[in-house]
Amino acid sequence: MGFKGGIVVRDCYGFTLIELITVIILIGVLSALGIGLFARSSAFSPMLVTQQLASATLLAQQAALAGQPNASVRIEHPAGS
């Protein structure tokens, strides 16, 4: 801080509190949008399909061992994929 002709002159460096809060809010909004985009594309979908296929295969195997003549596993591709 200096004194120049009866006026106090401040040597200010850095950011104001309003600027910092604005940046924090902006980061929060952008991260919330990013999480929303990643949440839609399910990362566990391949694992779920694998588990369902294994379960259906085991069920068909048990049906075949029990003597059911038409024990099979049918895989269909969904229309929306």
Secondary structure, DSSP 8 states (H G I E B T S, - for coil): -EEETTEEE----S--HHHHHHHHHHHHHHHHHHHHHHHHS-TTHHHHHHHHHHHHHHHHHHHHHTT-TT--------TT-
